[in-house]
Amino acid sequence: MMSNKIVVVNNFLDYEDSRKLRHYALGMKFGGRDESTQYEGLRTSCLSEFDPLLYESMGKAMLEAYGYSDVESFSGSLTFHVNRVQDKNEMVFKDVAQRIHIDQALHTGILYLTPFPKPNSGLMIYHNNQIDCIQNEYNKMVIFDSNFYRHAIEDFFGEDLFDGRLTMNFFVFEVVDAKKGKFVFNKSDDKVNDVQ
């Protein structure tokens, strides 16, 4: 389902559910990146490894917000991620222009989980020589076609997990929708195949 759109949903979860999800994330074990990864900050393991019900429900909710109408199954990576001021010093690419990238996935989803975030800490989307900024606002969800839009984080903030830029990140590699068919990201050629 490659429609090259960006979907933004404010108040993605009801308020109490968003608070519970943030609290749950703050209790997780976060780890740093290894030499083979290109992100800054700390991430949890994929939720499918330790909470398959949350992985399934959040993944389906994000895909349905994007426009899939009857998700039978999907595969991807769903993690919590935090960026702090100190992570700027550990950046692989110090300059924003060097951090612009395309994710190796079918879709990328982000759910912002920090109340009262620092301004200009959202997502910069680059397309057709334009830059659009999607502001970081608590409980806002963004999902888009990963290999159509180049993007980068605007800025980091906070000193620790509790006041840093906390997100739930979703990278989708395959979706099977009963009405729309099967869509697969082929990592070998960076293309999406509509299998149907």
URNOR-V534820 format. One record per residue. N is the residue number from 1. RES is the residue in three letters. NEAR is the number of other ideal C-beta (glycine too) atoms within 10 Angstrom. D_FIRST is the distance of its C-alpha to the first C-alpha in Angstrom with 1 decimal. Layout:
n=N res=RES near=NEAR d_first=D_FIRST
n=N res=RES near=NEAR d_first=D_FIRST
This chain:
n=1 res=MET near=18 d_first=0.0
n=2 res=MET near=13 d_first=3.8
n=3 res=SER near=11 d_first=6.0
n=4 res=ASN near=10 d_first=8.8
n=5 res=LYS near=13 d_first=10.2
n=6 res=ILE near=19 d_first=12.7
n=7 res=VAL near=15 d_first=13.5
n=8 res=VAL near=16 d_first=17.1
n=9 res=VAL near=16 d_first=18.8
n=10 res=ASN near=9 d_first=22.6
n=11 res=ASN near=12 d_first=24.4
n=12 res=PHE near=22 d_first=21.4
n=13 res=LEU near=18 d_first=23.9
n=14 res=ASP near=10 d_first=27.2
n=15 res=TYR near=10 d_first=29.9
n=16 res=GLU near=8 d_first=31.7
n=17 res=ASP near=11 d_first=28.6
n=18 res=SER near=18 d_first=27.8
n=19 res=ARG near=15 d_first=31.4
n=20 res=LYS near=12 d_first=31.4
n=21 res=LEU near=19 d_first=28.3
n=22 res=ARG near=22 d_first=30.0
n=23 res=HIS near=10 d_first=33.2
n=24 res=TYR near=14 d_first=31.5
n=25 res=ALA near=20 d_first=30.0
n=26 res=LEU near=14 d_first=33.4
n=27 res=GLY near=8 d_first=34.9
n=28 res=MET near=18 d_first=32.7
n=29 res=LYS near=9 d_first=33.9
n=30 res=PHE near=18 d_first=32.3
n=31 res=GLY near=10 d_first=32.8
n=32 res=GLY near=12 d_first=32.8
n=33 res=ARG near=15 d_first=30.8
n=34 res=ASP near=6 d_first=32.1
n=35 res=GLU near=5 d_first=32.7
n=36 res=SER near=5 d_first=29.4
n=37 res=THR near=10 d_first=27.2
n=38 res=GLN near=11 d_first=26.6
n=39 res=TYR near=18 d_first=26.5
n=40 res=GLU near=21 d_first=29.5
n=41 res=GLY near=22 d_first=30.7
n=42 res=LEU near=21 d_first=30.6
n=43 res=ARG near=19 d_first=28.0
n=44 res=THR near=20 d_first=28.2
n=45 res=SER near=15 d_first=27.1
n=46 res=CYS near=14 d_first=23.7
n=47 res=LEU near=23 d_first=24.1
n=48 res=SER near=16 d_first=23.1
n=49 res=GLU near=10 d_first=26.5
n=50 res=PHE near=12 d_first=28.7
n=51 res=ASP near=17 d_first=26.9
n=52 res=PRO near=10 d_first=24.3
n=53 res=LEU near=8 d_first=24.4
n=54 res=LEU near=15 d_first=23.6
n=55 res=TYR near=20 d_first=20.8
n=56 res=GLU near=16 d_first=19.2
n=57 res=SER near=12 d_first=19.9
n=58 res=MET near=21 d_first=18.8
n=59 res=GLY near=23 d_first=15.6
n=60 res=LYS near=16 d_first=14.6
n=61 res=ALA near=18 d_first=15.9
n=62 res=MET near=28 d_first=13.9
n=63 res=LEU near=23 d_first=10.5
n=64 res=GLU near=13 d_first=11.8
n=65 res=ALA near=16 d_first=13.0
n=66 res=TYR near=22 d_first=9.6
n=67 res=GLY near=13 d_first=8.6
n=68 res=TYR near=22 d_first=8.0
n=69 res=SER near=11 d_first=11.1
n=70 res=ASP near=10 d_first=12.6
n=71 res=VAL near=20 d_first=11.9
n=72 res=GLU near=12 d_first=14.3
n=73 res=SER near=13 d_first=14.2
n=74 res=PHE near=23 d_first=12.9
n=75 res=SER near=15 d_first=14.7
n=76 res=GLY near=23 d_first=15.5
n=77 res=SER near=17 d_first=18.4
n=78 res=LEU near=23 d_first=19.6
n=79 res=THR near=22 d_first=22.9
n=80 res=PHE near=24 d_first=25.3
n=81 res=HIS near=21 d_first=26.3
n=82 res=VAL near=25 d_first=29.4
n=83 res=ASN near=23 d_first=30.6
n=84 res=ARG near=20 d_first=34.2
n=85 res=VAL near=16 d_first=36.6
n=86 res=GLN near=14 d_first=38.0
n=87 res=ASP near=20 d_first=34.7
n=88 res=LYS near=14 d_first=35.1
n=89 res=ASN near=8 d_first=38.1
n=90 res=GLU near=12 d_first=36.1
n=91 res=MET near=16 d_first=33.3
n=92 res=VAL near=12 d_first=32.3
n=93 res=PHE near=13 d_first=31.6
n=94 res=LYS near=10 d_first=34.0
n=95 res=ASP near=9 d_first=32.9
n=96 res=VAL near=13 d_first=29.7
n=97 res=ALA near=8 d_first=29.0
n=98 res=GLN near=11 d_first=29.0
n=99 res=ARG near=17 d_first=26.7
n=100 res=ILE near=15 d_first=23.8
n=101 res=HIS near=14 d_first=21.0
n=102 res=ILE near=15 d_first=17.5
n=103 res=ASP near=19 d_first=16.4
n=104 res=GLN near=14 d_first=15.8
n=105 res=ALA near=21 d_first=12.7
n=106 res=LEU near=25 d_first=8.9
n=107 res=HIS near=28 d_first=9.6
n=108 res=THR near=24 d_first=13.1
n=109 res=GLY near=27 d_first=14.8
n=110 res=ILE near=23 d_first=18.4
n=111 res=LEU near=27 d_first=20.8
n=112 res=TYR near=25 d_first=24.2
n=113 res=LEU near=26 d_first=27.2
n=114 res=THR near=22 d_first=30.3
n=115 res=PRO near=13 d_first=32.3
n=116 res=PHE near=7 d_first=33.9
n=117 res=PRO near=23 d_first=32.2
n=118 res=LYS near=17 d_first=33.7
n=119 res=PRO near=10 d_first=32.6
n=120 res=ASN near=12 d_first=30.4
n=121 res=SER near=20 d_first=28.9
n=122 res=GLY near=21 d_first=25.3
n=123 res=LEU near=23 d_first=22.5
n=124 res=MET near=18 d_first=22.9
n=125 res=ILE near=18 d_first=19.8
n=126 res=TYR near=16 d_first=20.7
n=127 res=HIS near=14 d_first=19.1
n=128 res=ASN near=4 d_first=21.0
n=129 res=ASN near=5 d_first=24.3
n=130 res=GLN near=7 d_first=23.8
n=131 res=ILE near=12 d_first=23.9
n=132 res=ASP near=12 d_first=22.6
n=133 res=CYS near=11 d_first=23.9
n=134 res=ILE near=18 d_first=22.4
n=135 res=GLN near=14 d_first=25.5
n=136 res=ASN near=25 d_first=26.1
n=137 res=GLU near=16 d_first=27.0
n=138 res=TYR near=18 d_first=27.7
n=139 res=ASN near=21 d_first=25.0
n=140 res=LYS near=20 d_first=22.4
n=141 res=MET near=23 d_first=18.8
n=142 res=VAL near=24 d_first=16.4
n=143 res=ILE near=23 d_first=12.8
n=144 res=PHE near=24 d_first=10.9
n=145 res=ASP near=21 d_first=9.0
n=146 res=SER near=22 d_first=11.8
n=147 res=ASN near=19 d_first=12.4
n=148 res=PHE near=15 d_first=12.3
n=149 res=TYR near=18 d_first=14.8
n=150 res=ARG near=14 d_first=18.2
n=151 res=HIS near=23 d_first=20.0
n=152 res=ALA near=17 d_first=23.2
n=153 res=ILE near=21 d_first=25.1
n=154 res=GLU near=17 d_first=27.7
n=155 res=ASP near=17 d_first=30.6
n=156 res=PHE near=19 d_first=31.8
n=157 res=PHE near=18 d_first=34.5
n=158 res=GLY near=20 d_first=36.7
n=159 res=GLU near=10 d_first=39.0
n=160 res=ASP near=10 d_first=37.6
n=161 res=LEU near=16 d_first=34.9
n=162 res=PHE near=11 d_first=36.2
n=163 res=ASP near=17 d_first=36.1
n=164 res=GLY near=25 d_first=33.5
n=165 res=ARG near=25 d_first=29.9
n=166 res=LEU near=27 d_first=28.3
n=167 res=THR near=26 d_first=24.6
n=168 res=MET near=23 d_first=22.2
n=169 res=ASN near=18 d_first=19.7
n=170 res=PHE near=26 d_first=16.4
n=171 res=PHE near=19 d_first=14.7
n=172 res=VAL near=26 d_first=11.8
n=173 res=PHE near=18 d_first=12.0
n=174 res=GLU near=18 d_first=10.4
n=175 res=VAL near=25 d_first=8.8
n=176 res=VAL near=17 d_first=10.1
n=177 res=ASP near=20 d_first=9.5
n=178 res=ALA near=11 d_first=12.5
n=179 res=LYS near=9 d_first=11.2
n=180 res=LYS near=16 d_first=7.6
n=181 res=GLY near=12 d_first=8.5
n=182 res=LYS near=14 d_first=8.5
n=183 res=PHE near=22 d_first=6.5
n=184 res=VAL near=16 d_first=9.4
n=185 res=PHE near=23 d_first=10.8
n=186 res=ASN near=12 d_first=13.9
n=187 res=LYS near=10 d_first=16.6
n=188 res=SER near=5 d_first=19.1
n=189 res=ASP near=8 d_first=17.5
n=190 res=ASP near=12 d_first=15.1
n=191 res=LYS near=11 d_first=12.2
n=192 res=VAL near=20 d_first=8.8
n=193 res=ASN near=13 d_first=9.3
n=194 res=ASP near=11 d_first=7.4
n=195 res=VAL near=10 d_first=10.4
n=196 res=GLN near=8 d_first=10.4
